[in-house]
Amino acid sequence: MAFISSGYNPEKPMENRISDIGPRKYDEFLPPVIKKNYGQWLYHEILEPGVLMHKAESGDEVYSVRVGAARLMSVGLIREMCAIADKHCGGHLRFTTRNNVEFMVDSKAKVKPLMDDLKSRKFPGGSLKFPIGGTGASTPNMVHTQGWQHCHTPATDAAGPVKAVMDEVFEYFTSMKLPASVRLALACCLNMCGAVHCSDIAVVGIHRKPPLKDHAVLDQICEIPLAVAACPTAAIRPTKIEIDGKQRNTVAIKDERCMFCGNCYTMCAALPLADAEGDGCAIMVGGKVSNRLSMPKFSKVVVAYVPNEPPRWPSLTKVIKQILEAYAKDARKYERVGEWAERIGWEKFFEVTGLPFTHHLIDDFRDHAYYTWRQSTQFKW
């Protein structure tokens, strides 16, 4: 009945059929002014932190007001965002790749009422629901992974430390007083389903102990060959062990080969890796995807371990703000964090940020491909 009510005719199944899989075409959801001028934009300007204006060849203008939003949010907050879009923007809004939200209007006169409405909405504790910012030389919203809420292999939380860090650097989100954009990211384990490997400042959750082995149930709940095959360093092998006079199939782990990735736990719940004492974070610095000024860069580890300290992660937030303020004070205009560190030298970087250098931070990765493959779209002679 649902198909029939939506216009589907079972007598003519191919009638008006566009596709049998996938989402509807994206341009159905574009605001009218953007659909009209699609591919015909001349330039854009940042009028003030969080407010952009795009100018089309036709003379039409689109004003976008960008606000920070959580990656994991309640249905109630999403409904409130939709109500704001209905009231001011003809029902249109968009999410950016860094979990910001943009409300778009087609005239300058509509910008102030929209901003006033956004600024008036606060949580019961008094904080802004929709802080305006995240454009230009700022710290846009932090991308992050699932953390303790949804993932089964995290070494740290995601939403918790991200909230704590963004609270600490909030002044840099609502202004554009940094030398360039500083992109922050967090991945809650080494499998890294976040963008931390190429972010200006990034946090990676790390395990420091090999998995525990629950021999009593392992062969009952796990496919041992899958657990063995899942290990990227061949640290796991099948073995047998005697428990209460019974011989059981299980696995042995060569601890010195373990890289604490959690792949074995993904295959076998009897090999848990999480550990309150051993788990924590590493901080990485200097990555970027942009080709501007220099080639894209991978991040480098600058702090090998910071303990998990929920709910506010004071040590983590302190170090990140320390790095950000040293960069803000010393970098040249348009210079990203990695470009600044390379210009002054990484030795000087540790000096000006006040971070201790240890042998854990030595980058000893060597591979011909790393140096010879074309990693950039920049023109090379």
C-alpha positions in Angstrom: 0.0 0.0 0.0 2.9 2.4 0.7 4.1 2.0 -2.9 0.6 2.6 -4.3 0.0 5.7 -2.1 3.3 7.2 -3.4 2.2 6.8 -7.0 3.6 3.4 -7.8 1.4 1.4 -10.2 1.9 -2.4 -9.8 0.3 -2.9 -13.2 3.1 -0.8 -14.9 6.1 -1.2 -12.6 8.5 0.7 -15.0 6.2 3.7 -15.3 8.0 7.0 -14.2 10.8 4.9 -12.8 14.1 6.8 -12.3 16.2 4.4 -10.3 15.6 1.5 -8.0 18.5 2.3 -5.6 20.2 5.3 -3.9 19.1 8.7 -2.8 17.1 11.2 -4.8 19.0 13.6 -7.0 20.8 16.2 -5.0 19.6 19.2 -7.0 16.0 18.6 -5.8 17.2 19.9 -2.4 19.0 23.0 -3.5 17.6 26.5 -2.6 16.0 28.1 -5.6 18.7 30.8 -6.0 21.5 28.2 -5.8 19.7 26.0 -8.3 19.2 28.9 -10.7 22.9 29.9 -10.6 24.4 26.4 -10.4 28.0 26.5 -11.7 27.9 30.2 -12.4 29.4 31.8 -9.3 31.9 34.6 -9.6 33.4 34.8 -6.1 32.7 34.7 -2.4 33.6 36.9 0.5 33.6 36.4 4.3 31.7 39.5 5.6 32.4 38.7 9.3 33.2 35.5 11.2 30.6 32.9 10.3 28.9 34.9 7.5 29.7 34.3 3.8 28.4 36.0 0.6 28.5 34.2 -2.7 28.0 36.3 -5.9 26.7 34.8 -9.1 27.2 36.0 -12.7 23.5 37.0 -12.8 24.1 39.4 -9.9 22.2 37.1 -7.4 23.7 36.8 -4.0 23.5 34.0 -1.4 24.3 34.7 2.3 25.3 31.8 4.4 25.4 31.9 8.2 27.6 29.1 9.6 27.1 27.8 13.1 28.8 25.1 15.1 26.9 21.9 15.9 27.6 18.6 17.5 28.3 15.5 15.3 25.9 13.5 17.6 22.8 15.5 18.3 19.3 15.0 19.6 16.2 14.8 17.4 14.9 17.8 19.3 17.9 20.0 18.3 17.6 18.9 14.7 13.9 19.8 14.7 14.8 23.2 16.1 17.3 23.7 13.3 14.6 22.8 10.8 12.2 25.3 12.3 14.8 28.0 12.0 15.4 27.1 8.3 11.6 27.1 7.7 11.3 30.5 9.4 14.2 32.3 7.7 15.6 30.2 4.8 12.6 28.8 2.9 13.3 25.4 4.6 16.9 25.0 3.4 20.1 24.3 5.4 23.2 22.3 4.8 25.8 20.4 6.8 29.5 21.0 6.1 32.1 18.3 6.2 33.2 19.5 9.6 29.8 19.2 11.2 29.0 22.9 11.0 25.5 23.9 9.8 24.9 26.7 7.3 21.6 28.6 7.0 21.3 30.2 3.6 19.2 33.3 2.6 19.0 35.1 -0.7 19.2 38.8 0.5 21.3 40.8 2.9 18.2 42.1 4.6 17.4 38.6 5.9 20.9 38.0 7.5 20.4 40.1 10.7 17.0 38.7 11.7 18.5 35.2 11.2 21.6 35.9 13.2 19.6 37.6 16.0 17.4 34.5 16.2 20.4 32.1 16.3 22.1 34.2 19.0 18.9 34.2 21.2 18.7 30.4 21.4 20.6 29.0 24.4 20.8 25.8 26.4 19.4 25.7 30.0 23.0 26.2 31.2 23.3 29.4 29.3 25.6 28.3 26.5 24.8 29.1 22.9 22.9 26.4 20.9 24.1 27.8 17.6 27.4 29.7 18.0 28.2 31.6 14.8 31.8 31.2 13.4 34.1 28.7 11.8 35.0 30.6 8.7 38.4 31.8 7.4 41.3 31.9 9.7 39.6 30.2 12.6 39.2 26.8 14.2 36.3 25.2 12.4 34.3 22.6 14.2 36.2 19.4 15.1 35.6 16.3 13.1 35.6 13.1 15.2 34.7 9.4 15.2 32.2 7.4 17.3 34.0 7.0 20.6 32.5 5.3 23.6 29.0 5.9 22.4 28.9 3.6 19.4 32.4 2.1 18.6 33.6 -1.2 20.0 37.4 -0.6 19.8 37.9 3.0 21.1 40.8 4.0 23.3 39.3 7.3 24.1 35.9 9.0 23.8 35.1 11.2 20.8 32.3 13.6 21.7 33.6 14.2 25.2 37.1 15.4 24.5 35.9 17.2 21.4 33.4 19.2 23.4 36.1 20.0 26.0 38.6 21.1 23.4 36.1 23.3 21.4 35.1 24.9 24.7 38.7 25.7 25.3 39.4 27.2 21.9 35.9 28.8 21.5 37.4 32.3 21.0 39.2 31.1 17.9 35.9 29.6 16.5 34.0 32.9 16.7 36.8 35.1 15.4 39.3 35.0 12.5 42.4 36.2 14.3 44.6 33.1 13.6 47.2 33.2 10.8 45.2 30.6 8.8 42.5 28.0 9.3 43.4 25.4 11.9 41.6 22.2 11.3 41.2 20.0 14.4 40.2 16.3 14.4 39.9 13.3 16.7 40.0 9.6 16.0 39.2 7.3 19.0 41.6 4.5 17.9 44.4 3.8 15.4 41.9 2.5 12.8 41.3 6.2 12.4 37.9 6.6 10.7 38.5 10.3 11.3 40.6 12.8 9.3 43.4 13.0 11.9 46.3 11.9 9.6 46.1 15.1 7.6 44.8 17.7 10.2 46.6 20.7 11.6 46.1 19.5 15.2 44.7 16.0 15.8 44.1 13.6 18.7 44.3 9.8 18.3 43.1 7.4 20.9 45.8 4.7 21.6 45.8 1.4 23.4 49.0 0.5 25.1 48.4 -3.1 26.2 47.8 -6.2 24.1 44.4 -7.8 24.2 43.3 -10.0 27.1 42.4 -13.6 26.2 39.3 -15.2 27.6 40.3 -18.8 26.9 37.2 -20.3 28.5 34.8 -19.0 25.9 37.0 -18.1 23.0 36.4 -21.2 20.8 32.7 -21.0 21.6 32.1 -17.5 20.4 34.9 -16.9 17.9 36.0 -18.2 14.5 39.7 -18.7 15.4 40.9 -18.5 11.7 39.2 -15.1 11.4 40.9 -13.8 14.5 44.3 -15.1 13.3 43.8 -13.6 9.8 42.6 -10.2 11.2 46.0 -9.4 12.8 48.1 -7.2 10.5 51.4 -8.0 12.2 50.9 -11.8 12.5 51.0 -11.6 16.3 48.2 -14.2 16.7 48.4 -18.0 16.2 46.1 -20.8 17.1 46.9 -23.0 20.1 45.3 -25.3 22.6 45.1 -24.9 26.4 43.8 -27.1 29.2 41.0 -25.6 31.4 39.5 -27.7 34.2 40.9 -30.9 32.7 39.4 -30.1 29.3 41.5 -29.1 26.3 40.2 -26.0 24.5 41.0 -24.4 21.2 42.2 -20.9 21.6 44.9 -18.4 20.5 48.3 -17.3 21.7 49.5 -13.7 21.2 53.1 -12.6 20.7 52.9 -9.4 22.7 56.0 -7.8 21.2 54.4 -7.9 17.8 51.1 -6.4 18.8 50.4 -2.9 17.5 47.2 -2.5 19.6 44.9 -1.9 16.6 41.9 -3.9 17.9 41.3 -5.8 14.7 41.3 -9.1 16.6 38.5 -7.8 18.9 36.5 -6.9 15.8 36.6 -10.6 14.8 36.5 -12.1 18.3 34.8 -10.6 21.4 36.9 -12.8 23.6 40.0 -10.7 22.9 39.1 -7.4 24.6 41.6 -4.6 24.2 40.1 -1.7 26.2 41.9 -0.9 29.4 41.3 2.0 31.8 44.9 2.3 32.8 46.6 1.8 29.5 44.3 3.7 27.1 44.8 7.3 26.3 45.5 9.8 23.5 48.4 10.9 21.3 48.5 14.3 19.8 49.5 14.9 16.2 50.4 18.2 14.4 51.1 19.6 11.0 48.9 17.7 8.5 46.9 19.3 5.8 45.1 18.4 2.5 45.4 21.8 0.8 47.9 22.3 -2.0 48.3 26.0 -1.2 51.8 27.2 -0.5 53.1 23.7 0.0 52.2 20.1 -0.7 49.7 18.2 1.4 51.3 16.9 4.6 50.8 14.0 7.0 50.6 14.8 10.7 53.5 14.1 13.0 53.2 12.8 16.6 54.3 15.5 19.1 52.8 14.1 22.3 53.1 10.4 22.6 50.6 9.9 25.4 48.0 11.9 27.3 45.8 10.0 29.8 42.0 9.8 29.5 40.6 12.2 32.1 36.8 12.4 31.6 34.6 14.4 31.7 36.7 17.5 30.7 40.1 16.1 29.7 42.1 18.9 31.3 45.6 17.7 30.2 44.5 17.2 26.6 42.8 20.6 26.3 45.8 22.4 27.9 48.3 20.9 25.5 46.1 21.7 22.4 45.6 25.3 23.5 49.3 25.6 24.2 50.2 24.5 20.6 47.5 26.7 19.1 48.6 29.9 21.0 52.2 29.3 20.1 51.2 29.0 16.5 49.0 32.1 16.6 51.8 34.2 18.1 54.6 33.2 15.8 53.2 32.1 12.4 53.0 34.3 9.3 49.7 35.2 7.6 48.2 32.3 5.6 50.8 29.8 7.0 49.3 26.6 8.2 50.6 24.8 11.4 52.8 22.3 9.5 54.2 25.0 7.3 55.0 27.1 10.3 56.7 24.2 12.1 58.8 23.4 9.0 59.9 27.0 8.6 61.1 27.4 12.1 62.3 23.8 12.4 60.7 21.0 14.4 63.4 21.4 17.1 62.2 25.0 17.5 58.6 23.9 17.4 59.1 21.8 20.6 60.9 24.8 22.2 58.2 27.4 21.5 55.3 25.1 22.4 57.0 23.9 25.6 56.5 20.3 24.7 59.1 17.7 25.8 60.7 15.7 23.0 61.1 11.9 23.7 62.4 9.0 21.6 58.8 8.0 21.1 58.4 10.9 18.7 61.2 10.0 16.3 59.7 9.5 12.8 61.6 6.5 11.5 59.2 5.5 8.7 61.3 5.0 5.5 59.9 3.9 2.2 60.9 4.8 -1.3 57.2 5.3 -2.3 56.8 7.9 0.5 59.3 10.1 -1.2 58.9 9.3 -4.9 55.1 8.8 -5.5 53.3 11.9 -6.9 51.4 13.0 -3.8 50.2 16.3 -5.0 48.5 18.1 -7.8 51.1 20.8 -7.6 53.1 21.3 -10.8 56.6 19.8 -10.6 59.6 20.5 -12.7 
